[in-house]
């Protein structure tokens, strides 16, 4: 019997705290009956009044029952899932379409493969080291003669552009890209103008002339795709009739708005910022560096004229100083000429596209052409930003009259 009770206690270890709480909270009368038997009560009554572990306590514990629901896999092994995805294609604006056409035009450019090959060659470490060695050899022996000045004249006049170093490759690539972008912009504006014409015959002729302008640049398939995209875009543009009720711009207003747009587009252009940062490497020296360079150059040149052993040492010191400061000065000036020509190419492109956008907007207001109007505004936003484009197309001169500090490329 004791073994059975001990085994029950072991099985009820987790219930002992609750049973103790039940015993402590038991009524006093029941406790007295359990400890002090009444008169005449026999052993049977005492045994029956003694609480046993198998009695139901005052606090019952609910028994955990297994779930009545059978567990099933979420997806059967052989189930085939079917569904559909709906994609809302966003209609591209004309400025975005021009960017896509640029990628296609550069890929179809015949000279593009040669330019990329030359660019990869001149970007290698050993090629750069070889070029720097040639510059220092020219400084020490002047073996090239008139080559440096002759190359500078060729770059300025654009008579001969040899792809013999990285600066020349960058200039040729940018000039071709800028020319392609301007041609594509004119063709897209021509198509936009045709899409907004009410006369069917003139509409067809104008659109076809713009498409024919695109075919040599991007191919027939891309030209047709652009025409389809422009047609879809023209059907979804908002038309505000109050815009055509405004007065058209006169000559002075056109010039003022064009100058404002051009100044903003030059300051925000990534290529112009890159050229500016590279040119700052040459003109942003500290005053200490400038004075130190003058002292070192003058001292080594004078000492090199001495007849004793100090002359070779001075020449070696001058050679090391020139090599450590970026090479000979004539080579630095030649690099600056290449960068200047790159800026002129970008400035010419921005100037032409700004003039095209502003004049086309004014013509659209004059002829009530909503497609050309919105296409011109989209081109303005691509050249500058939404705020500047809205200020240029509005009648307010608040932004146009703001005087800006002179910065790089402020040649207007």
DODREN-637747 format. One record per atom (N, C-alpha, C): residue in three letters; z negated, x negated, y negated. Coordinates in steps of 0.02 Angstrom, whole numbers, plus 50000, padded with zeros to 5 digits. Layout:
N
ALAZXY...
This chain:
412
UNK500004995850061UNK500005000050000UNK500004995749938UNK499624990449938UNK499594986049880UNK500274982549869UNK500574980749927UNK501234977549920UNK501734982249889UNK501714988549905UNK502164993549876UNK502044994249802UNK501394994449780UNK501234995149709UNK501454988949670UNK501354983049700UNK501564976849666UNK502314976749656UNK502674978849708UNK503404978949701UNK503624983949648UNK503264989549643UNK503414994349589UNK503294991349520UNK502744987549515UNK502584984449450UNK503124979549431UNK503374975749479UNK503904970849464UNK504534974349441UNK504674980149472UNK505274983849451UNK505194987049383UNK504574988249362UNK504454991649298UNK504204986949244UNK504384980549248UNK504164975849197UNK504414977749128UNK505014980149124UNK505294981949059UNK504984988149030UNK504644992349073UNK504344998549048UNK503604997749033UNK503304992049048UNK502584991349037UNK502374992248965UNK502744989248915UNK502524990448846UNK502504997748827UNK503005001648850UNK503005008748833UNK502445012448869UNK502285010448930UNK501735013648966UNK501065012148934UNK500975006148909UNK500345004448874UNK500275008548811UNK500835009448774UNK500795013548713UNK500625020648730UNK500895023148786UNK500745030048806UNK500015030848825UNK499735025748859UNK499025026248878UNK498565025948817UNK498745021748767UNK498325021248708UNK498355027648667UNK498935030948668UNK498995037148629UNK498785043348669UNK498515042548728UNK498315048348768UNK497725051948737UNK497645058648746UNK497075062348717UNK496405060048746UNK495895060848704UNK495225058348725UNK494965062148785UNK495075068848789UNK494815072748845UNK495095070448911UNK495735068748910UNK496055066548972UNK495775059748992UNK495635055548942UNK495355048948959UNK494665049648988UNK494245054348961UNK493575055348988UNK493605057849059UNK494085062449072UNK494145065049140UNK494345059649188UNK494725054949161UNK494955049649206UNK494405044749221UNK493935043449173UNK493425038249183UNK492775041149209UNK492585047549187UNK491955050549209UNK492105057049246UNK492035057149310UNK492175063249347UNK491655068649334UNK491855074649337UNK491395080449326UNK490955081349388UNK490405085249377UNK489925086549432UNK490255090749485UNK490155088649545UNK490425092349601UNK491125090249620UNK491385085749578UNK492065083749594UNK492055078249645UNK492465078749694UNK492485073949748UNK492975068349734UNK493035064149783UNK493505058649777UNK494215061049769UNK494375066649798UNK495065069049792UNK495245070649721UNK494785073749684UNK494905075349614UNK494965069149572UNK494565064049587UNK494595057849549UNK495255054249561UNK495455054449624UNK496085051149639UNK496675054749608UNK496615061549607UNK497175065249578UNK497195064749503UNK496605063649470UNK496595063149397UNK496775056149372UNK496775051249416UNK496935044449395UNK497685043949384UNK497895041649325UNK498615041149312UNK498945035949355UNK499515037549384UNK499895033049425UNK500535030949387UNK500825025449411UNK501425023049378UNK502025027649389UNK501975031549444UNK502545035949456UNK502495042549418UNK501925043549381UNK501865049549339UNK502325048949279UNK502525054449251UNK502965054549192UNK502555052849131UNK502715047749093UNK502325046049033UNK502465050948977UNK502045050148923UNK502135054648866UNK502775053148827UNK503035046948833UNK503675045148802UNK504175044048857UNK504665048248862UNK505155047748915UNK505715043148894UNK505995039648941UNK506545035048929UNK507165038048960UNK507675038848920UNK508295041848946UNK508645037048992UNK508905039849045UNK509255035849095UNK509985035249075UNK510235029049077UNK510935027849059UNK511375030249116UNK511815034749101UNK512265037549151UNK512955034349143UNK513295033349197UNK513975030649191UNK514435035649157UNK514945032949121UNK515415037149084UNK515805041549133UNK515895047849113UNK516275052549153UNK517035051449147UNK517225047649092UNK517945046549081UNK518155040249118UNK518695040749151UNK518955034949188UNK519295030149139UNK519165023749150UNK519475018749108UNK520195017749128UNK520635018449078UNK521345017649088UNK521605012349040UNK522105008649060UNK522395003749013UNK522715007148954UNK522695003848896UNK522985006848836UNK523735007848845UNK524065002948874UNK524785003448886UNK524905002148960UNK525265006548992UNK525435005549061UNK525864999349070UNK525834996149127UNK526214989949137UNK526964990749127UNK527244996249148UNK527964997149146UNK528195001549088UNK527765002249037UNK527935006548981UNK528425002948934UNK528955006148912UNK529445003348866UNK529335006348797UNK529165002048749UNK529035004248681UNK529675004548642UNK529775009948606UNK530365010948565UNK530145012848495UNK530505010148445UNK530335011748376UNK530915009748330UNK530825010948267UNK531335009348217UNK530995006748155UNK531335002448119UNK531094999548057UNK531585001248002UNK531325004047949UNK531745005647892UNK531655000347838UNK532194997547813UNK532184992347763UNK532514995047699UNK532154994847645UNK532414996847580UNK532684990647545UNK533344989747547UNK533654983847516UNK533644984547440UNK533354979547408UNK533324979647336UNK533994977447306UNK534234981147257UNK534874979647227UNK534784973647181UNK535204968547191UNK535164962447152UNK535474963547083UNK535194960147033UNK535454960446966UNK536034955446959UNK536434955946907UNK536994951246899UNK536774943946895UNK536214942446863UNK535984935546860UNK535804932946929UNK535524937146972UNK535374935147041UNK536014934247082UNK536504938547070UNK537144937847105UNK537504931447086UNK537444929447024UNK537754923147002UNK537424917247038UNK536764917547048UNK536424912247085UNK536664911747157UNK536784917547189UNK537044917447257UNK537754914747259UNK538154916547209UNK538834914047207UNK538854906447196UNK538364903847159UNK538334896547148UNK538234892947214UNK537814895547258UNK537714892347323UNK538364892247363UNK538724897747362UNK539354898147399UNK539884893647367UNK539904893247301UNK540404889047267UNK540274881647279UNK539634879647277UNK539474872647290UNK539614870847363UNK539514875547409UNK539664874147479UNK540414873447491UNK540824876847452UNK541554876447460UNK541864871047416UNK541474867647376UNK541744862547332UNK541994856647374UNK542604854447361UNK542904849147401UNK542544842447390UNK542324841147328UNK541994834847314UNK541244835047330UNK540994840747351UNK540274841347364UNK540034836847420UNK540434836447474UNK540234832347531UNK540204824947512UNK540694822647473UNK540694815647451UNK540094814147405UNK539954818747359UNK539394817747313UNK538724817647351UNK538644822047399UNK538024822147439UNK537954815747480UNK538504813247506UNK538484807047545UNK538284801147500UNK538584800847441UNK538404795447395UNK537684796047371UNK537454802247361UNK536764803247339UNK536274800947393UNK536404802547455UNK535964800247509UNK535974792647515UNK536544789647503UNK536594782347507UNK536174778947453UNK536234781447392UNK535884778247336UNK535144779947334UNK534924784847373UNK534214786547376UNK533834782447428UNK534174778547468UNK533834774447518UNK533484768547485UNK532954766247517UNK532544760947489UNK532924754347483UNK533294752647534UNK533654746247532UNK534194746247479UNK534504752047466UNK535004752347413UNK534684751547344UNK534104754547334UNK533754753747271UNK533534746547260UNK533294743347313UNK533084736347308UNK533684731847293UNK534254733247324UNK534854729347311UNK535084730247239UNK535054736347213UNK535254737447144UNK534804733947094UNK534144734047107UNK533684730547063UNK533794722947066UNK533964720447124UNK534114713247130UNK534734711347090UNK535244715647092UNK535844714347053UNK535694714346978UNK535254718946956UNK535074719146885UNK534724712646864UNK534274710246904UNK533914704146886UNK534374697946891UNK534854698146937UNK535334692746941UNK535784692646880UNK535964698546856UNK536344699046794UNK535944696446736UNK535304697746734UNK534874695246680UNK534814687646682UNK534794684846742UNK534694677546748UNK535334673646738UNK535904676446759UNK536524672546757UNK537074675646716UNK537014682146699UNK537544685746661UNK538204685446698UNK538184686446764UNK538794685846804UNK539274691746795UNK539014697546770UNK539444703446763UNK539844703346699UNK539674699246653UNK540054698746591UNK540004705046549UNK540574708446539UNK540604714446497UNK540514720946536UNK540304720646598UNK540284726546641UNK539804731846614UNK539234729846588UNK538734734746566UNK538994738646506UNK539254735146455UNK539504738546396UNK540134742646412UNK540544740146458UNK541134743946478UNK540954750346514UNK540454750146557UNK540234756146592UNK539944761246543UNK539574758746492UNK539304763446443UNK539844767046404UNK540384763546386UNK540944766746352UNK541304771746397UNK541364770146462UNK541674774746509UNK541274781146516UNK540614780646515UNK540184786546521UNK540244790946460UNK540254787846401UNK540294791746339UNK540964795246333UNK541504791546346UNK542174794446341UNK542384798446402UNK542024797646457UNK542174801046521UNK542874799346546UNK543074793246534UNK543734791046559UNK543694789046633UNK543174785446650UNK543074783246720UNK542334784046737UNK542204787546791UNK541514788246815UNK541494785946888UNK541254779946897UNK541214777046964UNK540544778746995UNK540554780847058UNK539944782747093UNK539614776647125UNK539444771747084UNK539164765547112UNK538404765147106UNK538084770047076UNK537354770347076UNK537134777647067UNK536474778747072UNK536204785547075UNK536314789347010UNK536274786146953UNK536344789546889UNK537044792446882UNK537554788846905UNK538244791346901UNK538344797446946UNK538054797247006UNK538114802847053UNK537774809147024UNK537184808346994UNK536834813946964UNK537244817146908UNK537564812846867UNK537954815446811UNK538554819446836UNK538914816846885UNK539504820346910UNK539314826846944UNK538774826846983UNK538554833047017UNK538354838346967UNK538014836346914UNK537794841346865UNK538374844046825UNK538854839746807UNK539424842046768UNK539834847146808UNK539924845946872UNK540294850646914UNK539914857146923UNK539254856646932UNK538854862746940UNK538834866846876UNK538784863646819UNK538774867346756UNK539434870746743UNK539994867346758UNK540654870346748UNK540754876346795UNK540524875746858UNK540584881346904UNK540174887246882UNK539564886046858UNK539134891546837UNK539424895346778UNK539724891746731UNK540024895146674UNK540624899446695UNK541044896746740UNK541614900646764UNK541384906946802UNK540884906246844UNK540634912046881UNK540334917246834UNK539994915046783UNK539694919746735UNK540234923646699UNK540764920246678UNK541314923746644UNK541654928846690UNK541744927046753UNK542064931646800UNK541624937846813UNK540974936746820UNK540524942446832UNK540504947046770UNK540494944146711UNK540504948246650UNK541154952146644UNK541714949146667UNK542354952646666UNK542334958746712UNK542044957846771UNK541994963446818UNK541534968846791UNK540984966846760UNK540524971746730UNK540854975646674UNK541254972246635UNK541614975646582UNK542094980846610UNK542454979046665UNK542914983746695UNK542564989746726UNK541984988746756UNK541624994246788UNK541384999446737UNK541324997446675UNK541085002246624UNK541635005346583UNK542265003746596UNK542815006646557UNK542975013746581UNK543105018346536UNK543265025246557UNK543985026046581UNK544445021946555UNK545145022446575UNK545225019246644UNK545515023146690UNK545575020846759UNK546045014846765UNK546595014946729UNK547085009546734UNK546795003046707UNK546505003346648UNK546194997346620UNK545594995046662UNK545254999746690UNK544684998146733UNK544914994046793UNK545444996246826UNK545694992746885UNK545964985846867UNK546324985246812UNK546604978846791UNK546054973846773UNK545554976146738UNK545014971546717UNK544614969146776UNK544454973646822UNK544074971746882UNK544474966846925UNK545124968146932UNK545534963846975UNK545604956846944UNK545654956446879UNK545704949846847UNK545064945846857UNK544484949146854UNK543864945646868UNK543804943546940UNK544044947746986UNK544024945947057UNK544484940147073UNK545064940047042UNK545534934547053UNK545254928047025UNK544844928446974UNK544514922446947UNK544004919646995UNK543704923947036UNK543194921747083UNK543474918847147UNK544064921047168UNK544334919147233UNK544414911547241UNK544694907847192UNK544734900547202UNK544064897047204UNK543534900247178UNK542884897047174UNK542454898447235UNK542454904747259UNK541994906647313UNK542354909447374UNK543004910847368UNK543364913747424UNK543444921247418UNK543904923947456UNK544074931147452UNK543504935547477UNK543164933347531UNK542624937547560UNK542034938047512UNK541824932547483UNK541264932747437UNK541444936347373UNK542074935847352UNK542284939547292UNK542264947147304UNK542484949347362UNK542444956447378UNK541714958747385UNK541294954547414UNK540594956247421UNK540264956947353UNK540434952547307UNK540154953047239UNK540374959447206UNK541014961147213UNK541264967347182UNK540904973447210UNK540774973447275UNK540404979047305UNK539694979247279UNK539364973447273UNK538674973247247UNK538644975447175UNK539124973247134UNK539144975247064UNK539264982747057UNK539694985447100UNK539824992747098UNK539194996647116UNK538824994447167UNK538194997747186UNK537684997147130UNK537644991247099UNK537164990247045UNK537334994546985UNK537984995346969UNK538184999246910UNK538015006546918UNK537965009046980UNK537805016146990UNK537065017546983UNK536655012446981UNK535935013346979UNK535615010846915UNK536005008846866UNK535725006346804UNK535525012146759UNK534985011346722UNK534795016646674UNK535245016446612UNK535445022146588UNK535875022646530UNK535485026046474UNK535355022346420UNK534995025046363UNK535505026146306UNK535655032346294UNK536155033846243UNK535935031946172UNK535275031446162UNK535035029646095UNK535225022446077UNK535355018246128UNK535555011346113UNK536235011146078UNK536685015546098UNK537345015546068UNK537345018745998UNK536795021945980UNK536755024845913UNK536565019745861UNK536345013745882UNK536155008545834UNK536775005245805UNK536685001945748UNK537234998445717UNK537384991945754UNK538024990245756UNK538214983945788UNK538004978045743UNK537984972145772UNK537754966245736UNK538324963145697UNK538154960745637UNK538654957245597UNK538664949845616UNK539054945945580UNK539154938845598UNK538514934945592UNK538154935845538UNK537534932045528UNK537004933945579UNK536964940245596UNK536474942445646UNK536654939545715UNK537294939445731UNK537494936445794UNK537314929045797UNK537414925545743UNK537244918445741UNK536494917345748UNK536104921445715UNK535384920745717UNK535114922145786UNK535354927445817UNK535124929145884UNK535344923845935UNK535944921245927UNK536184916145973UNK535774909745967UNK535604907745906UNK535194901745897UNK534504902545927UNK534214908445919UNK533554909645948UNK533564909346024UNK534064912646053UNK534124912546126UNK534264905546152UNK534694901846118UNK534874895146141UNK534274890446137UNK533894890846083UNK533304886546076UNK532794888046131UNK532694894446147UNK532224896246199UNK532464894246268UNK533104895146282UNK533374893446348UNK533364885946359UNK533484881946307UNK533464874646314UNK532754872346329UNK532264875246295UNK531574873246305UNK531314875246374UNK531574880646403UNK531324883146467UNK531744880746527UNK532274877046514UNK532714875046569UNK532404869346609UNK532444869846676UNK532134864846719UNK532484858046716UNK533144858146711UNK533514851846707UNK533344848146642UNK533314851746588UNK533144848646524UNK532434845746526UNK531974849346557UNK531294846646563UNK531274840346604UNK531674840046657UNK531694834146699UNK531984828146661UNK532514829246623UNK532814823946583UNK532324821546530UNK531984826246499UNK531494824446448UNK530934820146477UNK530684821846536UNK530144817946566UNK530384810946584UNK531004810246606UNK531254803546623UNK531384799346560UNK531584802446506UNK531674798746444UNK531014796646413UNK530494800546424UNK529834798746398UNK529564792346429UNK529834790546485UNK529624784246516UNK529814778246473UNK530334779146431UNK530564773646390UNK530274773746319UNK530114779546292UNK529884779746222UNK529154781646215UNK528794782646270UNK528084784446265UNK527634778546285UNK527814772646262UNK527384766846273UNK526824766746221UNK526264764046239UNK525714763446192UNK525854757846142UNK525494757946088UNK525594752746037UNK525414745846064UNK524904745546106UNK524714739146137UNK525264736446181UNK525584740846220UNK526134738646264UNK526724736146223UNK526874739446168UNK527434737346127UNK527304730446096UNK526704729446069UNK526544723046038UNK526514717546090UNK526234719146149UNK526194714046202UNK526874711946226UNK527344716746232UNK528024715046253UNK528364710446202UNK528264711846138UNK528554707646087UNK528274700546089UNK527624700046098UNK527304693446099UNK527524689446160UNK527524692646218UNK527714689146280UNK528454687046276UNK528884691546254UNK529604689846251UNK529744684346201UNK529434684646143UNK529544679446093UNK529264672746115UNK528664672746143UNK528344666446164UNK528734663046220UNK528924666746270UNK529304663746326UNK529984661246304UNK530304664746257UNK530954662446232UNK530894655946194UNK530374655246153UNK530284649046114UNK530094643246160UNK529634644546206UNK529424639246252UNK529994637046297UNK530444641646314UNK531014639846357UNK531484634946324UNK531454634246257UNK531874629446221UNK531584622446220UNK530974621646242UNK530654615046242UNK530964610546295UNK531004603946282UNK531334599446329UNK530904597346388UNK530274599046388UNK529834596646441UNK529814601646499UNK529334600546544UNK529284604646604UNK529064611846590UNK528844613346529UNK528614620146514UNK529184625146510UNK529794622646499UNK530374627146493UNK530514630946557UNK530544627646616UNK530644631546677UNK530084636546691UNK529474634546675UNK528914639146685UNK528964645246640UNK529174644146577UNK529264649846531UNK529824654446553UNK530374651546578UNK530924655646604UNK530714659746664UNK530314656646709UNK530074660346767UNK529594666046746UNK529164664546696UNK528704669646672UNK529084675446639UNK529604673846601UNK530004679146570UNK530374683346623UNK530624680046674UNK530964683646728UNK530494688446763UNK529884686146778UNK529394690446811UNK529194696246766UNK529104694846701UNK528904700146655UNK529444705546649UNK530084703646646UNK530624708446641UNK530674712646705UNK530604709246763UNK530634712846826UNK530064717846833UNK529464715946808UNK528884720446815UNK528904726246767UNK529294725846713UNK529324731146663UNK529944735546669UNK530284735346727UNK530834739946739UNK531524737146733UNK531604730646723UNK532264727646721UNK532494726046651UNK533094723446644UNK533364721646578UNK533444727646533UNK533414726346468UNK533454731746419UNK534144734946418UNK534684731046430UNK535354734046429UNK535434738946486UNK535114737746542UNK535144742546598UNK534754748946581UNK534204748246546UNK533824754046525UNK534224758346477UNK534564755146430UNK534974758846382UNK535544762446418UNK535834759246469UNK536364762446508UNK536094768646545UNK535494768146572UNK535184773946605UNK535074779646555UNK534874777946494UNK534774783046443UNK535434786446424UNK535984782646425UNK536644785646410UNK536824790746463UNK536704789046526UNK536834793846580UNK536414800146572UNK535784799346555UNK535354805146545UNK535584809346486UNK535814805946433UNK536054809646375UNK536674813746391UNK537124810946432UNK537714814646451UNK537534820646496UNK537034819846537UNK536794825446577UNK536524830946533UNK536154829046482UNK535894834146436UNK536454837646399UNK536964833846377UNK537524836946342UNK537894841946386UNK537954840346450UNK538284845046496UNK537874851446503UNK537224850746511UNK536804856746517UNK536784860646451UNK536754857146395UNK536734860546330UNK537384864346318UNK537954861546338UNK538594865046329UNK538624871346372UNK538374870946433UNK538374876746477UNK537934882246448UNK537324880546428UNK536864885546400UNK537144888646336UNK537464884446294UNK537744886946232UNK538304892046245UNK538744890546293UNK539294895046308UNK539034901546338UNK538554901146384UNK538304907246416UNK537894911546368UNK537514908346324UNK537144912246274UNK537624915846227UNK538144912346204UNK538634915546160UNK539004921146196UNK539154920146260UNK539484925346299UNK539044931546307UNK538394930446320UNK537944936146330UNK537834940046266UNK537714936546210UNK537584939946146UNK538204943646122UNK538784940546125UNK539394943846102UNK539594949646147UNK539474948946212UNK539634954446258UNK539164960346246UNK538534958946231UNK538064964446216UNK538294968246153UNK538504964446103UNK538734967646042UNK539364971646054UNK539814969046095UNK540434972646111UNK540284978946153UNK539784978446197UNK539604984346236UNK539334989946192UNK538934988146141UNK538704993346095UNK539274996346056UNK539774992246040UNK540334994646000UNK540784999246041UNK540884997646105UNK541335001646147UNK540975006646192UNK540305007046186UNK539905011646227UNK540005010346302UNK539945004146320UNK540045001946390UNK539355000546420UNK539065005246459UNK538375004246483UNK538324998646536UNK538834997646576UNK538804992446627UNK538814985546596UNK539254984446548UNK539274978046513UNK538644976846473UNK538354982246446UNK537724981546407UNK537154979146452UNK537064982246509UNK536524980246554UNK536664973446587UNK537284971846600UNK537454965346628UNK537304959846577UNK537454960946515UNK537304956046462UNK536554955046455UNK536174960546459UNK535454959946454UNK535164956246514UNK535434957446574UNK535214953846633UNK535354946346627UNK535924944746599UNK536094937646589UNK535614934446538UNK535434938146486UNK534954935546437UNK534274934146469UNK534054938646512UNK533424937646546UNK533444931746593UNK534024930446624UNK534094924646667UNK534094918146627UNK534354918246567UNK534374912246526UNK533704910746493UNK533334915946475UNK532694914946441UNK532144918346481UNK531884923846456UNK531384927846490UNK531444935046465UNK531054939446496UNK531104946546478UNK530894947846406UNK530364944446383UNK530114945546315UNK530624943446263UNK530904937446271UNK531394935046223UNK532034939246225UNK532244941246284UNK532844945446289UNK532734952246255UNK532134955046263UNK531984961446230UNK531964960546154UNK531704954946130UNK531674953746058UNK532374952746029UNK532814949446066UNK533494948246041UNK533894954746039UNK533814959046089UNK534194965246090UNK533904970646045UNK533294969746020UNK533004974745976UNK533214973445904UNK533024977945861UNK533194977245790UNK532654973445751UNK532104971645785UNK531564968145750UNK531724960745746UNK531564957845689UNK531664950645679UNK531014946745679UNK530494949745708UNK529834946445707UNK529854939845746UNK530144940145807UNK530174934145847UNK530704929345822UNK531244931945795UNK531794927745772UNK531604923545712UNK531134925945672UNK530934922345612UNK530374917345624UNK530124916845685UNK529584912145699UNK529864905145699UNK529544900745662UNK529754893745658UNK529424889845715UNK529834886545753UNK529584882645810UNK529624875345793UNK529144871545823UNK529144864345812UNK529744861145845UNK529994855845814UNK530584852545841UNK530414849045906UNK530804850345957UNK530694847246022UNK531334844346048UNK531304842146109UNK531884839046140UNK532454844146147UNK533054842146130UNK533624846546135UNK533684851346077UNK533314850446023UNK533344854945966UNK533904852545920UNK534524853345942UNK535094850945904UNK535494856645874UNK535194862345869UNK535554868345847UNK535584868545771
